[in-house]
């Protein structure tokens, strides 16, 4: 039983650090700016659910899918980085206000659910943990760790609404610019890591 608890803790801590629930608050507030509290609450639930669904799908079928399509993990990481960079540029230039204003755009799916929450880092980490599963107890510990992290994600976004009552919409604009800068740095780092991995494979 002790080994399963250790495995659960390792999964939870690793994914928590990668996903960074507190760091999602400014991005969530930015992407849901101008929406009603009810829509924000629904978006928080949908984003966490989409992220959990994507992580679960890659945990079960990720390696087979990548092998079938001939896609390497660095390629997946580079694609996620480029997509995040586009989102970061929108946040920095203020163009995200046009996106979130459209009723036809559900930011809970893209970019919140994926690749912000269920990004390349979380997907790769989960696939690595899957390879360490030896029995049912390990599988349960892995599933519990993944679900626990996404529950914390939902709580973080759900109660970020308290923050917006304090900083108001003008504060959200400031947070959006800061979030865009930080997100662009994360995106560039993802691409750089992917290029380094490509070079290592070739060498």
Secondary structure, 3 states (H helix, E strand, C coil): CHHHHHHHHHHHHHHHHHHCHHHHHHHHHHHCCCCCHHHHHHHHHHHHHHHHHHHHHHHHHHHHHHHHHCCCHHHHHHHHHHHHHHHHHHHHHCCHHHHHHCCCCCCHHHHHHHHHHCCHHHHHHHHHHHHCCCCHHHHHHHHHHHHHHHHHHHHHHHCCHHHHHHHHHHHHHHHHHHHHHHHHHHHHHHHHHHHHHHHHHHC
